[in-house]
Amino acid sequence: MNFRKLRAVLLDLDGVVYLEHKLIPGAAEAIRTMRARGLKVGFVTNNATATRATFGARLTAMGIPCATAEVMNTSYAAARYLGGRLARGTRVFVFGKLGLAPELRAAGLSPVTVHTREEFRRYRAARPYPNTVVASFDTDLTWWELCAGHVALERGARFIACNFDPTYPVHGGTLPGTGSLVKQLEVSSRRTPFLVGKPAPLMFRMLLQEWGMRPADALVVGDRLPIDIAGGRAAGAATALVLTGIDQRRDIPRSRWKPHLVARDLPALVRLLPTP
């Protein structure tokens, strides 16, 4: 890999830039150094709990200046993907309304949510059901919400998953992720979802296309071999694993997805990249 030709670095967030919204030591300084070297820095996350504008504002408040156009997350990617395929005003059932609903509305679609038994009763009575179900992270998940998604899928709705991440990293371990919810719906409906997030290459390609760059111009950086590294390689980009999140150096030999670079953290990664 000729890293001297790099034009962009695409960073995962959880486990790479921060953990539980606390910056990983040295991350902000490393990103400043990358930008000072002329590299375009973007942030590509499977997290759909906010809009990409919110992620940009959040990073800026943490000391990492970030424009909306430098973020690609699964709520925006799902809305853009569906907005190009569904008629304006189409009803879409969503899990995780905080990030998905605003992006879907911006794409001209009509998000639908259900949380209580009474809301589910009204939902069942108001045929037809939404023709698309989008599953993302949902901390307010209820049984009735699962039922509403299930009956739409059972009757043929398109099934979109923001990601298949079984867990997400927190200080001291992990907690259940979006993939846990998606698997429930897969099992009950016997439907296989279309994946928007990593390891699918869609988000990387969307962001690079917006920037007028090719995957060969980019380095994808993440903390998970089967998600970030697999996604970067599927997109045709160079990849780097940092050891501040889930996967560690010991996990590489038994993984199908090998990174081009391995670094302890972002500052160590910067030291591995050639200086212009």
C-alpha positions as CSV (number, residue, x, y, z in Angstrom):
1,M,0.0,0.0,0.0
2,N,1.4,3.4,-1.0
3,F,0.3,5.6,1.9
4,R,2.0,8.7,0.4
5,K,-0.9,8.9,-2.0
6,L,-3.5,9.2,0.7
7,R,-6.0,12.1,0.5
8,A,-8.5,11.1,3.1
9,V,-8.8,9.4,6.5
10,L,-12.2,8.0,7.4
11,L,-12.5,7.4,11.2
12,D,-15.0,5.3,13.2
13,L,-16.2,7.1,16.3
14,D,-17.0,4.7,19.2
15,G,-13.8,3.0,20.3
16,V,-11.6,5.2,18.0
17,V,-12.3,8.9,18.7
18,Y,-14.2,8.5,21.9
19,L,-15.7,6.0,24.4
20,E,-19.1,6.9,25.8
21,H,-18.6,10.4,24.5
22,K,-15.4,10.9,26.3
23,L,-12.5,11.6,24.0
24,I,-9.8,8.9,23.9
25,P,-6.5,10.6,25.0
26,G,-4.6,12.1,22.1
27,A,-7.5,11.7,19.5
28,A,-8.1,15.4,19.0
29,E,-4.4,16.2,18.6
30,A,-4.0,13.3,16.1
31,I,-6.9,14.6,14.0
32,R,-5.4,18.1,14.0
33,T,-2.1,16.6,12.8
34,M,-3.8,14.7,10.0
35,R,-5.5,17.9,8.8
36,A,-2.3,19.9,9.1
37,R,-0.7,17.4,6.7
38,G,-3.4,18.1,4.1
39,L,-5.6,15.0,4.7
40,K,-9.3,15.3,4.6
41,V,-10.7,13.7,7.8
42,G,-14.2,12.2,7.9
43,F,-16.2,10.3,10.5
44,V,-18.1,7.2,9.4
45,T,-20.2,5.6,12.2
46,N,-22.8,2.9,12.4
47,N,-24.5,4.9,15.1
48,A,-28.0,6.1,14.0
49,T,-29.1,7.7,17.3
50,A,-28.6,11.3,16.0
51,T,-28.5,13.1,12.7
52,R,-25.2,13.7,11.0
53,A,-25.5,17.4,11.8
54,T,-25.8,16.5,15.5
55,F,-22.7,14.3,15.3
56,G,-20.8,17.2,13.7
57,A,-21.9,19.6,16.4
58,R,-21.1,17.1,19.1
59,L,-17.5,16.6,17.9
60,T,-17.0,20.3,17.6
61,A,-18.1,20.8,21.2
62,M,-15.6,18.1,22.2
63,G,-12.7,20.1,20.6
64,I,-12.7,18.4,17.1
65,P,-14.1,21.0,14.6
66,C,-16.4,19.1,12.3
67,A,-18.7,20.2,9.5
68,T,-21.9,18.2,8.7
69,A,-20.4,17.2,5.3
70,E,-17.5,15.5,7.2
71,V,-19.9,13.0,8.8
72,M,-21.5,9.9,7.4
73,N,-23.8,7.8,9.7
74,T,-26.4,5.2,9.2
75,S,-29.5,7.4,9.8
76,Y,-28.4,9.8,7.0
77,A,-27.3,6.9,4.8
78,A,-30.5,5.0,5.2
79,A,-32.6,8.1,4.5
80,R,-30.6,8.9,1.4
81,Y,-30.8,5.3,0.2
82,L,-34.5,5.2,0.7
83,G,-35.2,8.7,-0.5
84,G,-33.8,7.7,-3.9
85,R,-36.1,4.7,-4.1
86,L,-39.4,5.6,-2.5
87,A,-42.0,8.2,-3.5
88,R,-42.2,11.3,-1.4
89,G,-44.5,10.9,1.6
90,T,-44.0,7.1,1.8
91,R,-44.6,5.9,5.4
92,V,-41.5,4.2,6.9
93,F,-41.6,2.3,10.2
94,V,-38.6,3.2,12.3
95,F,-36.8,1.8,15.4
96,G,-34.7,4.6,17.0
97,K,-36.6,7.8,16.1
98,L,-34.1,10.4,17.4
99,G,-31.7,10.0,14.5
100,L,-33.7,8.3,11.8
101,A,-36.9,10.3,11.9
102,P,-35.4,13.7,11.1
103,E,-33.2,12.3,8.3
104,L,-36.2,10.5,6.8
105,R,-38.3,13.6,6.9
106,A,-35.5,15.6,5.3
107,A,-35.5,13.0,2.5
108,G,-39.2,13.5,2.0
109,L,-40.4,10.4,3.7
110,S,-42.9,9.9,6.6
111,P,-41.5,8.1,9.7
112,V,-43.9,6.0,11.8
113,T,-43.3,4.8,15.4
114,V,-45.2,2.7,17.9
115,H,-44.4,2.4,21.6
116,T,-47.6,1.5,23.6
117,R,-50.3,-1.1,23.3
118,E,-52.9,1.6,22.4
119,E,-50.6,3.0,19.7
120,F,-50.2,-0.6,18.3
121,R,-54.0,-1.1,18.3
122,R,-54.4,2.1,16.2
123,Y,-51.5,1.1,14.0
124,R,-53.0,-2.3,13.2
125,A,-56.4,-0.7,12.4
126,A,-54.9,1.9,10.0
127,R,-54.1,-0.2,7.0
128,P,-52.0,-0.4,4.9
129,Y,-49.0,-1.0,7.0
130,P,-45.7,0.9,6.1
131,N,-44.0,-0.8,3.2
132,T,-40.5,-0.3,4.7
133,V,-39.1,-1.1,8.2
134,V,-35.8,0.5,9.3
135,A,-34.1,-0.9,12.4
136,S,-31.5,1.0,14.3
137,F,-30.4,1.4,18.0
138,D,-33.3,2.1,20.2
139,T,-32.9,2.6,24.0
140,D,-36.7,3.0,24.3
141,L,-37.6,-0.3,22.7
142,T,-40.9,-1.8,23.7
143,W,-42.6,-5.1,22.9
144,W,-45.4,-3.3,21.0
145,E,-42.7,-1.6,18.8
146,L,-41.3,-5.1,18.0
147,C,-44.9,-6.2,17.2
148,A,-45.5,-3.3,14.8
149,G,-42.3,-3.9,12.9
150,H,-43.0,-7.6,12.8
151,V,-46.5,-7.3,11.3
152,A,-45.3,-4.9,8.6
153,L,-42.4,-7.3,7.6
154,E,-44.8,-10.3,7.8
155,R,-46.9,-8.6,5.1
156,G,-44.0,-7.9,2.8
157,A,-42.4,-4.6,3.9
158,R,-38.8,-3.9,2.8
159,F,-36.4,-4.6,5.7
160,I,-33.4,-2.2,6.2
161,A,-30.9,-2.6,9.0
162,C,-28.6,0.3,10.0
163,N,-26.0,-2.1,11.3
164,F,-25.5,-5.7,12.6
165,D,-23.3,-4.7,15.5
166,P,-24.0,-7.2,18.3
167,T,-22.6,-4.9,20.9
168,Y,-21.0,-1.4,21.3
169,P,-18.0,-0.5,23.4
170,V,-18.3,1.2,26.8
171,H,-15.7,1.7,29.6
172,G,-15.2,-1.7,31.1
173,G,-16.9,-3.8,28.5
174,T,-19.8,-3.8,26.0
175,L,-23.6,-3.4,25.9
176,P,-26.1,-4.9,23.4
177,G,-26.1,-3.2,20.0
178,T,-28.4,-2.8,17.0
179,G,-27.6,-6.3,15.7
180,S,-29.4,-7.7,18.8
181,L,-32.6,-6.0,17.8
182,V,-32.2,-6.8,14.1
183,K,-31.8,-10.5,14.9
184,Q,-35.1,-10.6,16.9
185,L,-36.9,-9.2,13.8
186,E,-35.1,-11.6,11.5
187,V,-36.1,-14.6,13.6
188,S,-39.8,-13.6,14.0
189,S,-40.4,-12.4,10.4
190,R,-38.0,-14.8,8.6
191,R,-36.9,-11.9,6.6
192,T,-33.3,-11.0,5.7
193,P,-32.5,-7.2,5.9
194,F,-30.6,-5.0,3.5
195,L,-27.5,-3.6,5.4
196,V,-26.8,0.1,5.2
197,G,-24.0,0.3,7.7
198,K,-20.5,-1.3,8.0
199,P,-19.3,-3.8,6.9
200,A,-21.3,-2.9,3.8
201,P,-19.3,-0.4,1.8
202,L,-22.2,1.9,1.1
203,M,-21.4,4.7,3.6
204,F,-17.8,4.9,2.6
205,R,-18.7,5.2,-1.0
206,M,-21.4,7.8,-0.4
207,L,-19.1,10.1,1.6
208,L,-16.2,9.7,-0.8
209,Q,-18.5,10.4,-3.7
210,E,-19.7,13.6,-2.0
211,W,-16.0,14.6,-1.7
212,G,-15.2,13.7,-5.3
213,M,-12.7,11.0,-4.2
214,R,-12.1,7.3,-4.9
215,P,-11.8,4.6,-2.3
216,A,-8.2,4.2,-3.3
217,D,-7.6,7.7,-1.9
218,A,-8.7,6.8,1.6
219,L,-7.6,5.1,4.8
220,V,-10.5,3.6,6.8
221,V,-9.7,3.5,10.6
222,G,-11.7,1.4,13.1
223,D,-11.6,-0.8,16.2
224,R,-13.5,-3.8,14.8
225,L,-12.1,-6.3,12.3
226,P,-15.4,-7.8,11.0
227,I,-17.1,-4.4,10.8
228,D,-14.7,-1.5,10.2
229,I,-11.8,-3.3,8.5
230,A,-14.1,-5.6,6.5
231,G,-16.1,-2.6,5.4
232,G,-13.1,-0.6,4.4
233,R,-11.7,-3.5,2.4
234,A,-15.1,-4.1,0.7
235,A,-15.0,-0.4,-0.3
236,G,-11.6,-0.8,-1.8
237,A,-9.8,1.4,0.7
238,A,-6.7,0.9,2.8
239,T,-7.5,0.0,6.5
240,A,-6.0,0.5,9.9
241,L,-7.0,-1.1,13.2
242,V,-6.6,0.9,16.4
243,L,-6.5,-0.9,19.7
244,T,-8.6,1.5,21.8
245,G,-12.0,-0.3,21.3
246,I,-13.1,-3.9,20.8
247,D,-10.5,-5.9,18.8
248,Q,-6.9,-6.4,19.8
249,R,-3.8,-7.5,18.1
250,R,-4.4,-11.1,19.3
251,D,-7.7,-11.2,17.3
252,I,-6.0,-10.5,14.0
253,P,-4.6,-14.0,13.2
254,R,-8.0,-15.7,13.5
255,S,-9.8,-13.0,11.6
256,R,-10.7,-13.1,7.8
257,W,-10.2,-9.4,7.6
258,K,-6.6,-8.2,8.0
259,P,-5.8,-4.5,8.4
260,H,-3.0,-2.9,6.4
261,L,-1.8,-1.1,9.6
262,V,-2.2,-1.7,13.3
263,A,-1.7,1.0,15.9
264,R,-2.2,1.4,19.6
265,D,-4.3,4.6,19.2
266,L,-4.7,7.5,16.8
267,P,-1.5,9.3,17.8
268,A,0.5,6.1,17.1
269,L,-1.3,5.7,13.8
270,V,-0.2,9.3,12.8
271,R,3.4,8.3,13.5
272,L,3.0,5.3,11.1
273,L,1.8,7.5,8.2
274,P,4.4,9.2,6.0
275,T,4.9,13.0,6.5
276,P,4.2,14.9,3.2
